[in-house]
Amino acid sequence: MARPREFDEHEVLEAASAAFWTKGYEATSTRDLVKSTGLTQPSLYNAFGDKRALYLRALEHYLEHTLRERISRLERTVSPAQGVTLFFHEILERTLADPGKRGCMLVNSALETTSDDEAFREIVATEFAEVRAFFYRRMVAASENGEITAVVSADDAATHLLATLIGVRVLARVDPQPALLIGAIAPALLLLGLPALPAKHTNV
C-alpha cells in the first residue's frame, strides 16, 4: 500500500512557484527547490515528476491563485469597464509592492520559451488568449451597457490591452518605477474610454 504524502501540496507548490518566479525556470536549481520546499529531491520528484513537470504544476498553481482568481472576481463584482481598470490597478499595486521585482510568472515564462519546446509555448499562448478573452468580454459588455463609447473594435481593444499588460510586466522586471508603469497603462485606458486608474498607489 502506498504511503500517504507527509506534506501539504498547496504549501509545496507555493514554495516552488516562489522559487521559479524569482529565478526563472532555467536558473532555478534542484538545490533551490529542495531548499524552498523543504522536501528532499527524491520526495519532490516522486510527488511531482521531473523539474519541468514541477514547473508546469507550479505555473498552474500560480495562475489559479493570481491571474484566474482576479479575472473571475472582477467579472463577478464590478462593472465591465471598471473591471478592466481595476485589473490593471491590481497589477500595478502588486508590482509596486514586490521588493523582488519578479514581474509576472506567466510573462517571465514566455520570455524563457524556446522554439524547440512547442508544447510549453502552447501553454503560455493559451493563457495569454484567456487574458485577451477577458478583455474582449469586458469591452463588449462595457460598450453594450453604455459605459464606454467604442472607438475601436472590441477585438482590437483586447489585443491592445494584452500588449499593454505584457509590456508593463516586462518593465516591472527591470525598472518598476510608478511613473513609468502608470505612464504605460493610463494612456491605454484613456484611448479606449475606460475609467482612469485610482489616484493613489503603493509607493507613489
C-alpha positions in Angstrom: 0.0 0.0 0.0 1.3 3.4 -0.9 2.4 5.6 1.9 0.3 8.8 2.3 2.1 12.1 1.5 3.5 13.8 4.5 3.4 17.3 3.2 0.9 20.0 2.3 0.7 20.1 -1.5 -0.5 23.6 -1.6 2.4 24.8 0.6 4.9 22.9 -1.5 3.5 24.4 -4.8 3.5 27.9 -3.2 7.2 27.4 -2.4 8.1 26.0 -5.7 6.2 28.8 -7.5 8.1 31.4 -5.5 11.4 29.8 -6.4 10.7 29.6 -10.1 9.0 33.0 -10.1 12.1 34.6 -8.6 14.8 33.0 -10.7 13.0 31.6 -13.7 12.9 28.0 -14.9 16.5 27.6 -16.2 18.2 29.4 -13.3 16.3 27.5 -10.6 18.3 24.5 -9.5 17.2 21.4 -7.8 19.0 22.6 -4.7 16.9 25.8 -4.8 13.7 23.7 -5.0 14.8 21.5 -2.1 15.6 24.5 0.0 12.4 26.4 -0.8 10.0 23.4 -0.4 11.8 21.6 2.5 11.5 18.3 0.7 14.3 16.1 -0.4 14.9 15.7 -4.2 13.6 12.1 -4.3 10.4 13.2 -2.4 9.9 16.2 -4.6 10.3 14.4 -7.9 8.4 11.3 -6.8 5.5 13.5 -6.0 5.6 15.9 -8.9 7.8 14.4 -11.6 10.9 16.0 -13.0 11.9 19.7 -12.9 9.8 20.5 -16.0 6.7 18.8 -14.6 7.1 20.5 -11.3 7.5 23.9 -13.1 4.3 23.3 -15.0 2.4 22.4 -11.8 3.9 25.5 -10.1 2.9 27.7 -13.0 -0.7 26.3 -12.9 -0.8 26.9 -9.2 0.4 30.5 -9.7 -2.2 31.2 -12.4 -5.0 29.7 -10.5 -4.3 31.8 -7.4 -3.4 35.1 -9.1 -4.5 35.7 -12.7 -7.5 33.4 -12.9 -8.8 34.4 -9.5 -8.6 38.1 -10.4 -10.4 37.6 -13.7 -13.2 35.6 -12.1 -13.6 38.0 -9.2 -13.7 41.2 -11.3 -16.2 39.7 -13.7 -18.5 38.9 -10.8 -18.1 42.0 -8.7 -17.7 45.2 -10.8 -19.0 46.7 -14.0 -17.3 45.7 -17.2 -15.3 48.9 -17.7 -14.4 49.1 -14.1 -13.2 45.5 -14.3 -10.6 46.4 -16.9 -9.3 49.4 -15.0 -9.2 47.5 -11.7 -7.4 44.6 -13.3 -4.6 47.0 -14.2 -4.8 48.7 -10.9 -4.3 45.5 -9.0 -1.4 44.5 -11.3 0.2 47.9 -10.6 -0.3 47.6 -6.8 1.2 44.1 -6.7 4.1 45.2 -8.8 5.0 48.2 -6.8 4.7 46.2 -3.5 7.1 43.5 -4.7 10.7 44.1 -3.5 11.9 41.2 -5.6 10.9 42.8 -8.9 9.6 39.5 -10.1 7.1 40.7 -12.6 4.6 38.1 -13.7 5.5 34.4 -13.7 3.5 33.8 -16.9 5.2 36.6 -18.8 8.6 35.5 -17.4 7.8 32.1 -18.8 7.0 33.5 -22.2 10.4 35.2 -22.2 12.1 31.9 -21.5 10.3 29.8 -24.1 12.4 28.4 -26.9 11.5 27.4 -30.4 12.1 23.7 -29.8 9.6 23.5 -26.9 6.3 23.8 -28.8 4.2 22.2 -26.0 5.3 24.8 -23.5 4.8 27.7 -25.9 1.3 26.5 -26.5 0.6 26.5 -22.7 1.8 30.1 -22.4 -0.1 31.1 -25.6 -3.3 29.6 -24.2 -3.1 31.6 -21.0 -2.4 34.8 -22.9 -5.5 34.0 -25.0 -7.5 33.7 -21.8 -6.5 37.1 -20.6 -7.2 38.6 -24.0 -10.7 36.9 -23.9 -11.4 38.6 -20.6 -10.5 42.0 -22.0 -12.7 41.2 -25.1 -15.7 40.2 -23.0 -15.4 43.3 -20.8 -15.1 45.7 -23.8 -18.1 44.2 -25.5 -20.1 44.4 -22.3 -19.0 47.9 -21.5 -20.0 49.1 -25.0 -23.4 47.3 -24.8 -24.3 48.8 -21.4 -23.2 52.3 -22.4 -20.2 52.6 -20.0 -17.9 53.4 -22.9 -18.3 54.6 -26.5 -16.3 52.2 -28.6 -13.5 54.0 -30.6 -12.0 50.7 -31.9 -13.4 47.2 -32.2 -13.5 45.1 -29.0 -11.2 42.7 -30.8 -8.5 45.4 -31.4 -9.0 46.8 -27.9 -8.5 43.4 -26.3 -5.2 42.9 -28.2 -4.0 46.4 -27.3 -4.8 45.8 -23.6 -3.0 42.5 -23.7 0.1 44.1 -25.3 0.0 46.8 -22.6 -0.2 44.3 -19.9 2.8 42.3 -21.2 4.8 45.5 -21.7 4.1 46.6 -18.1 5.0 43.2 -16.7 8.4 43.3 -18.6 9.1 46.8 -17.4 8.3 45.6 -13.9 11.2 43.2 -14.1 13.8 45.9 -14.8 12.6 49.3 -13.8 9.3 49.2 -11.8 9.0 52.9 -11.3 5.5 54.1 -10.5 5.5 57.0 -13.1 6.8 54.7 -15.8 4.3 51.9 -15.2 1.4 54.4 -14.8 2.5 56.1 -17.9 2.2 52.9 -19.8 -1.2 52.0 -18.5 -3.1 55.3 -18.2 -3.0 56.3 -22.0 -4.2 52.8 -23.0 -7.3 53.2 -20.7 -7.9 56.8 -21.9 -7.6 55.8 -25.5 -10.3 53.2 -25.1 -12.6 55.4 -23.0 -12.2 53.3 -19.8 -12.1 54.7 -16.3 -8.9 56.2 -15.1 -6.7 54.4 -12.6 -7.4 55.3 -8.9 -5.3 58.3 -7.8 -3.3 56.6 -5.1 -0.9 53.6 -5.5 1.5 51.8 -3.3 4.9 53.6 -3.1 3.6 56.5 -5.2 
